[in-house]
Amino acid sequence: MGDWGAKKRERKSIAKNRRAFHEYEILETFEAGLELTGTEVRSLRENNCQLTDCFALIRGGEVWLHNVHIAPYSNGNIANVDPDRKRKLLLHRREIRLLEQKTREKGLTLVPVSMYFKENGLVKVELALARGKKIYDKRQSIAKRDAQREIDRAMKDRYR
């Protein structure tokens, strides 16, 4: 018998970008490493991170993460860096080429969905290849979510 919860156990969530699921249609996800300083990692261990308006760009064969706010470490003095600086994402060359090709051709964007610690202590970012939703798509997903909520509520009342 397989171990169903193994994937969930190996990651400790730092931050999630819930807004990305509302504003974008997620097509494919990639796991990327993140180039950080020591005080940034310590700050992340205190859960000081915001992914709200962040995005990723490919420049010169490298993937850069923009608008991620990692608050300065509480005990770090001059070692603290700018909390809103752009950070380099670590991916394989072929993945970067694939992402660059898809974002250039089809008008897709790269959006960070979540940031987490792996079991070995490395910080990883789940990067999504996404297409922006139109207003009617957003309304449709809201209506679908509300309908599912009503169904769940009715089923719960029925089995009481």
C-alpha positions as protocol buffer text, in pm:
chain_id: "A"
residue {
  index: 1
  type: MET
  ca { x: 0 y: 0 z: 0 }
}
residue {
  index: 2
  type: GLY
  ca { x: 133 y: 348 z: -91 }
}
residue {
  index: 3
  type: ASP
  ca { x: 201 y: 632 z: 147 }
}
residue {
  index: 4
  type: TRP
  ca { x: -63 y: 886 z: 41 }
}
residue {
  index: 5
  type: GLY
  ca { x: 43 y: 1176 z: 263 }
}
residue {
  index: 6
  type: ALA
  ca { x: 416 y: 1162 z: 181 }
}
residue {
  index: 7
  type: LYS
  ca { x: 415 y: 1466 z: -48 }
}
residue {
  index: 8
  type: LYS
  ca { x: 233 y: 1684 z: 206 }
}
residue {
  index: 9
  type: ARG
  ca { x: 463 y: 1583 z: 492 }
}
residue {
  index: 10
  type: GLU
  ca { x: 780 y: 1679 z: 311 }
}
residue {
  index: 11
  type: ARG
  ca { x: 695 y: 2050 z: 283 }
}
residue {
  index: 12
  type: LYS
  ca { x: 639 y: 2317 z: 545 }
}
residue {
  index: 13
  type: SER
  ca { x: 442 y: 2602 z: 392 }
}
residue {
  index: 14
  type: ILE
  ca { x: 574 y: 2957 z: 428 }
}
residue {
  index: 15
  type: ALA
  ca { x: 334 y: 3157 z: 212 }
}
residue {
  index: 16
  type: LYS
  ca { x: 62 y: 3102 z: -49 }
}
residue {
  index: 17
  type: ASN
  ca { x: -57 y: 3326 z: -328 }
}
residue {
  index: 18
  type: ARG
  ca { x: -433 y: 3268 z: -307 }
}
residue {
  index: 19
  type: ARG
  ca { x: -498 y: 3562 z: -535 }
}
residue {
  index: 20
  type: ALA
  ca { x: -319 y: 3381 z: -819 }
}
residue {
  index: 21
  type: PHE
  ca { x: -587 y: 3112 z: -830 }
}
residue {
  index: 22
  type: HIS
  ca { x: -855 y: 3381 z: -859 }
}
residue {
  index: 23
  type: GLU
  ca { x: -685 y: 3591 z: -1125 }
}
residue {
  index: 24
  type: TYR
  ca { x: -515 y: 3321 z: -1333 }
}
residue {
  index: 25
  type: GLU
  ca { x: -594 y: 2985 z: -1485 }
}
residue {
  index: 26
  type: ILE
  ca { x: -307 y: 2760 z: -1372 }
}
residue {
  index: 27
  type: LEU
  ca { x: -186 y: 2537 z: -1656 }
}
residue {
  index: 28
  type: GLU
  ca { x: 136 y: 2380 z: -1527 }
}
residue {
  index: 29
  type: THR
  ca { x: 354 y: 2410 z: -1215 }
}
residue {
  index: 30
  type: PHE
  ca { x: 730 y: 2388 z: -1164 }
}
residue {
  index: 31
  type: GLU
  ca { x: 939 y: 2363 z: -847 }
}
residue {
  index: 32
  type: ALA
  ca { x: 1220 y: 2618 z: -838 }
}
residue {
  index: 33
  type: GLY
  ca { x: 1494 y: 2688 z: -588 }
}
residue {
  index: 34
  type: LEU
  ca { x: 1550 y: 3040 z: -459 }
}
residue {
  index: 35
  type: GLU
  ca { x: 1878 y: 3226 z: -416 }
}
residue {
  index: 36
  type: LEU
  ca { x: 1861 y: 3388 z: -71 }
}
residue {
  index: 37
  type: THR
  ca { x: 2089 y: 3537 z: 193 }
}
residue {
  index: 38
  type: GLY
  ca { x: 2116 y: 3388 z: 544 }
}
residue {
  index: 39
  type: THR
  ca { x: 1904 y: 3655 z: 712 }
}
residue {
  index: 40
  type: GLU
  ca { x: 1629 y: 3608 z: 452 }
}
residue {
  index: 41
  type: VAL
  ca { x: 1612 y: 3236 z: 531 }
}
residue {
  index: 42
  type: ARG
  ca { x: 1594 y: 3311 z: 904 }
}
residue {
  index: 43
  type: SER
  ca { x: 1316 y: 3560 z: 836 }
}
residue {
  index: 44
  type: LEU
  ca { x: 1128 y: 3296 z: 634 }
}
residue {
  index: 45
  type: ARG
  ca { x: 1157 y: 3058 z: 930 }
}
residue {
  index: 46
  type: GLU
  ca { x: 959 y: 3322 z: 1122 }
}
residue {
  index: 47
  type: ASN
  ca { x: 698 y: 3319 z: 836 }
}
residue {
  index: 48
  type: ASN
  ca { x: 771 y: 3675 z: 726 }
}
residue {
  index: 49
  type: CYS
  ca { x: 681 y: 3659 z: 357 }
}
residue {
  index: 50
  type: GLN
  ca { x: 414 y: 3801 z: 125 }
}
residue {
  index: 51
  type: LEU
  ca { x: 346 y: 3673 z: -227 }
}
residue {
  index: 52
  type: THR
  ca { x: 48 y: 3896 z: -310 }
}
residue {
  index: 53
  type: ASP
  ca { x: 155 y: 4092 z: -621 }
}
residue {
  index: 54
  type: CYS
  ca { x: 459 y: 3893 z: -722 }
}
residue {
  index: 55
  type: PHE
  ca { x: 554 y: 3766 z: -1066 }
}
residue {
  index: 56
  type: ALA
  ca { x: 852 y: 3609 z: -1242 }
}
residue {
  index: 57
  type: LEU
  ca { x: 1036 y: 3731 z: -1552 }
}
residue {
  index: 58
  type: ILE
  ca { x: 1295 y: 3562 z: -1771 }
}
residue {
  index: 59
  type: ARG
  ca { x: 1589 y: 3791 z: -1851 }
}
residue {
  index: 60
  type: GLY
  ca { x: 1914 y: 3676 z: -2010 }
}
residue {
  index: 61
  type: GLY
  ca { x: 1847 y: 3306 z: -1960 }
}
residue {
  index: 62
  type: GLU
  ca { x: 1774 y: 3354 z: -1588 }
}
residue {
  index: 63
  type: VAL
  ca { x: 1441 y: 3363 z: -1405 }
}
residue {
  index: 64
  type: TRP
  ca { x: 1392 y: 3652 z: -1162 }
}
residue {
  index: 65
  type: LEU
  ca { x: 1124 y: 3683 z: -895 }
}
residue {
  index: 66
  type: HIS
  ca { x: 985 y: 4035 z: -851 }
}
residue {
  index: 67
  type: ASN
  ca { x: 772 y: 4199 z: -577 }
}
residue {
  index: 68
  type: VAL
  ca { x: 818 y: 3926 z: -315 }
}
residue {
  index: 69
  type: HIS
  ca { x: 834 y: 4091 z: 24 }
}
residue {
  index: 70
  type: ILE
  ca { x: 1051 y: 3909 z: 278 }
}
residue {
  index: 71
  type: ALA
  ca { x: 1052 y: 4121 z: 594 }
}
residue {
  index: 72
  type: PRO
  ca { x: 1394 y: 4194 z: 749 }
}
residue {
  index: 73
  type: TYR
  ca { x: 1508 y: 3940 z: 1008 }
}
residue {
  index: 74
  type: SER
  ca { x: 1434 y: 4065 z: 1359 }
}
residue {
  index: 75
  type: ASN
  ca { x: 1785 y: 3988 z: 1491 }
}
residue {
  index: 76
  type: GLY
  ca { x: 1974 y: 4077 z: 1174 }
}
residue {
  index: 77
  type: ASN
  ca { x: 2152 y: 4413 z: 1180 }
}
residue {
  index: 78
  type: ILE
  ca { x: 2349 y: 4532 z: 876 }
}
residue {
  index: 79
  type: ALA
  ca { x: 2328 y: 4182 z: 724 }
}
residue {
  index: 80
  type: ASN
  ca { x: 1962 y: 4247 z: 633 }
}
residue {
  index: 81
  type: VAL
  ca { x: 1905 y: 4319 z: 264 }
}
residue {
  index: 82
  type: ASP
  ca { x: 1631 y: 4514 z: 87 }
}
residue {
  index: 83
  type: PRO
  ca { x: 1303 y: 4330 z: 161 }
}
residue {
  index: 84
  type: ASP
  ca { x: 1162 y: 4392 z: -190 }
}
residue {
  index: 85
  type: ARG
  ca { x: 1471 y: 4314 z: -399 }
}
residue {
  index: 86
  type: LYS
  ca { x: 1442 y: 4087 z: -702 }
}
residue {
  index: 87
  type: ARG
  ca { x: 1558 y: 3733 z: -636 }
}
residue {
  index: 88
  type: LYS
  ca { x: 1697 y: 3473 z: -871 }
}
residue {
  index: 89
  type: LEU
  ca { x: 1507 y: 3148 z: -920 }
}
residue {
  index: 90
  type: LEU
  ca { x: 1705 y: 2830 z: -974 }
}
residue {
  index: 91
  type: LEU
  ca { x: 1575 y: 2604 z: -1253 }
}
residue {
  index: 92
  type: HIS
  ca { x: 1733 y: 2367 z: -1503 }
}
residue {
  index: 93
  type: ARG
  ca { x: 1837 y: 2526 z: -1831 }
}
residue {
  index: 94
  type: ARG
  ca { x: 1588 y: 2320 z: -2033 }
}
residue {
  index: 95
  type: GLU
  ca { x: 1304 y: 2424 z: -1800 }
}
residue {
  index: 96
  type: ILE
  ca { x: 1401 y: 2790 z: -1843 }
}
residue {
  index: 97
  type: ARG
  ca { x: 1406 y: 2748 z: -2222 }
}
residue {
  index: 98
  type: LEU
  ca { x: 1065 y: 2579 z: -2215 }
}
residue {
  index: 99
  type: LEU
  ca { x: 916 y: 2852 z: -1993 }
}
residue {
  index: 100
  type: GLU
  ca { x: 1066 y: 3127 z: -2208 }
}
residue {
  index: 101
  type: GLN
  ca { x: 924 y: 2967 z: -2521 }
}
residue {
  index: 102
  type: LYS
  ca { x: 574 y: 2929 z: -2377 }
}
residue {
  index: 103
  type: THR
  ca { x: 559 y: 3279 z: -2227 }
}
residue {
  index: 104
  type: ARG
  ca { x: 679 y: 3434 z: -2552 }
}
residue {
  index: 105
  type: GLU
  ca { x: 453 y: 3239 z: -2789 }
}
residue {
  index: 106
  type: LYS
  ca { x: 122 y: 3198 z: -2613 }
}
residue {
  index: 107
  type: GLY
  ca { x: 113 y: 3505 z: -2393 }
}
residue {
  index: 108
  type: LEU
  ca { x: 129 y: 3307 z: -2070 }
}
residue {
  index: 109
  type: THR
  ca { x: 279 y: 3445 z: -1748 }
}
residue {
  index: 110
  type: LEU
  ca { x: 486 y: 3302 z: -1464 }
}
residue {
  index: 111
  type: VAL
  ca { x: 321 y: 3339 z: -1124 }
}
residue {
  index: 112
  type: PRO
  ca { x: 456 y: 3209 z: -792 }
}
residue {
  index: 113
  type: VAL
  ca { x: 181 y: 3007 z: -624 }
}
residue {
  index: 114
  type: SER
  ca { x: 347 y: 2908 z: -297 }
}
residue {
  index: 115
  type: MET
  ca { x: 675 y: 2913 z: -107 }
}
residue {
  index: 116
  type: TYR
  ca { x: 777 y: 2633 z: 127 }
}
residue {
  index: 117
  type: PHE
  ca { x: 1062 y: 2452 z: 302 }
}
residue {
  index: 118
  type: LYS
  ca { x: 1153 y: 2102 z: 181 }
}
residue {
  index: 119
  type: GLU
  ca { x: 1238 y: 1839 z: 444 }
}
residue {
  index: 120
  type: ASN
  ca { x: 1610 y: 1912 z: 391 }
}
residue {
  index: 121
  type: GLY
  ca { x: 1563 y: 2281 z: 481 }
}
residue {
  index: 122
  type: LEU
  ca { x: 1583 y: 2424 z: 128 }
}
residue {
  index: 123
  type: VAL
  ca { x: 1344 y: 2704 z: 32 }
}
residue {
  index: 124
  type: LYS
  ca { x: 1142 y: 2623 z: -280 }
}
residue {
  index: 125
  type: VAL
  ca { x: 893 y: 2823 z: -486 }
}
residue {
  index: 126
  type: GLU
  ca { x: 609 y: 2660 z: -676 }
}
residue {
  index: 127
  type: LEU
  ca { x: 604 y: 2853 z: -1002 }
}
residue {
  index: 128
  type: ALA
  ca { x: 294 y: 2829 z: -1222 }
}
residue {
  index: 129
  type: LEU
  ca { x: 260 y: 2880 z: -1593 }
}
residue {
  index: 130
  type: ALA
  ca { x: -70 y: 3067 z: -1604 }
}
residue {
  index: 131
  type: ARG
  ca { x: -313 y: 3244 z: -1833 }
}
residue {
  index: 132
  type: GLY
  ca { x: -497 y: 3552 z: -1707 }
}
residue {
  index: 133
  type: LYS
  ca { x: -869 y: 3502 z: -1650 }
}
residue {
  index: 134
  type: LYS
  ca { x: -1122 y: 3731 z: -1808 }
}
residue {
  index: 135
  type: ILE
  ca { x: -1390 y: 3891 z: -1592 }
}
residue {
  index: 136
  type: TYR
  ca { x: -1655 y: 3640 z: -1702 }
}
residue {
  index: 137
  type: ASP
  ca { x: -1419 y: 3352 z: -1615 }
}
residue {
  index: 138
  type: LYS
  ca { x: -1385 y: 3494 z: -1263 }
}
residue {
  index: 139
  type: ARG
  ca { x: -1764 y: 3520 z: -1231 }
}
residue {
  index: 140
  type: GLN
  ca { x: -1801 y: 3166 z: -1358 }
}
residue {
  index: 141
  type: SER
  ca { x: -1552 y: 3026 z: -1106 }
}
residue {
  index: 142
  type: ILE
  ca { x: -1721 y: 3221 z: -823 }
}
residue {
  index: 143
  type: ALA
  ca { x: -2063 y: 3083 z: -929 }
}
residue {
  index: 144
  type: LYS
  ca { x: -1921 y: 2729 z: -947 }
}
residue {
  index: 145
  type: ARG
  ca { x: -1767 y: 2764 z: -600 }
}
residue {
  index: 146
  type: ASP
  ca { x: -2095 y: 2898 z: -456 }
}
residue {
  index: 147
  type: ALA
  ca { x: -2294 y: 2614 z: -615 }
}
residue {
  index: 148
  type: GLN
  ca { x: -2054 y: 2358 z: -469 }
}
residue {
  index: 149
  type: ARG
  ca { x: -2086 y: 2523 z: -128 }
}
residue {
  index: 150
  type: GLU
  ca { x: -2467 y: 2498 z: -150 }
}
residue {
  index: 151
  type: ILE
  ca { x: -2446 y: 2131 z: -248 }
}
residue {
  index: 152
  type: ASP
  ca { x: -2211 y: 2057 z: 42 }
}
residue {
  index: 153
  type: ARG
  ca { x: -2439 y: 2243 z: 282 }
}
residue {
  index: 154
  type: ALA
  ca { x: -2746 y: 2050 z: 161 }
}
residue {
  index: 155
  type: MET
  ca { x: -2564 y: 1717 z: 190 }
}
residue {
  index: 156
  type: LYS
  ca { x: -2448 y: 1803 z: 541 }
}
residue {
  index: 157
  type: ASP
  ca { x: -2803 y: 1892 z: 649 }
}
residue {
  index: 158
  type: ARG
  ca { x: -2942 y: 1579 z: 491 }
}
residue {
  index: 159
  type: TYR
  ca { x: -2708 y: 1344 z: 678 }
}
residue {
  index: 160
  type: ARG
  ca { x: -2756 y: 1507 z: 1017 }
}
